[in-house]
């Protein structure tokens, strides 16, 4: 098993595992290989996306992948690598693929001058929690994770500044 950072020309290798990920998280989804191909080319590997994609490959088969980006600012004039996704194909789980991806991400973060490697996980998935604790991760209790989606996102985007906001 080897892990490498993908180039934009390798998007085809990721179509099937991205569809598997969508199904894993969202149930059977009506996404075609053509739609996923467009998504990978136009979004994930778009030159301005800032996403770095790492793939774990065994004998020409993509066993898992991770998507990460470096964010600024971060403590002490460094960067913070944030893992948006780490996914291992079902047939490769429990074989060290996730650990190898995390090890590669940790090295990439250090190589980029980052002092942190951060990610989110499903707090109700005991196996995932055990995995991330096993690689040395710690749960950060001092922050809240917020989200705007759907109508709330559209509402804020269309809101006129009122000048009486509670925070700046």
Order of alpha helices (4+ residues) and beta strands (2+ residues): beta-alpha-alpha-beta-beta-beta-alpha-beta-alpha-alpha
